[in-house]
Amino acid sequence: MIRYLIDADSSIDAMRIAASPVNRRIGECEVGEIGISAISFSEISAGTQLQMPPPPEVIAAFLKAIPVLEFGE
């Protein structure tokens, strides 16, 4: 059961910095306890005006561990 939602900024930190506090916290959770909203996922995928989104293979690996919650879930 999803207990925590991770936002776009925290997700990007987790993807870019292996020893980040976010990754330590994710490691303390059980599989399936953390999710990411569809909106946060779209923010990550689109990137920002200042930075490009993470590489597709990094996003794919991240999503294997953190599921995207569709609208209405």
N, C-alpha and C positions, 0 to 999 in steps of 0.2 A: 504494500500500500504506500502511495506517495505521501510522505510526511513533510517534505521540504521542496520549495521551488527555488531554483537557482536563476539569478538574473543574467542579463547579457554580459555585463562587465565582469562578474565573477566567473562566468563560463569562459570568457576570453582569457582571463588570468589563468584559469585551470589548464587551458590548451597551450598557453605560451610559456608558463613558468612551472616546471616540474615540481619544484620544492615550495610552491605557494601555500599560504595558509588555507586557501580554498581546497587544494588537493588533500591536505592533511585532514580537513573536516570531512571531505567526501569519503576518504579512506576509513573514517570512524563509523560511517553509516552502513547499514545493510543494503544489499543489492535490492533495488526497487524502491528505496525510500526517498530518492531524489529525482525530481523531474525538471523539465524546462518548458515554459509556456511556448505556444506557437508564435506568439508575438516576439518573445526574446530570441527565439531561434531565427526568425526572419531578420531581426536586427543584426544578429551575428553574420548571417549569410550575405546580407547586403553590404556590410562594412560601414564605414563612415566616410565623411568627406576627407578626413585626415589620414585614415588608414584603410588598407585593403582587408577583406575578411581573411580569416585563417585559411590555409590550403584545404582543398576538399578532402584529402585523406585524413587530415587532422580532425576536421569536423565529423567525418564518418566514424573515426575511432572514438571520439567523445560521445557520439550518439549511441554507440553500442552499450555504453555504461549508463547514460542519462537519457531516458526516453522523452520525446516531445509530447506534451499533452495537447490534444486537439481542443478546439473551442467546445464548450459545453461539458468538459470532463471535470 
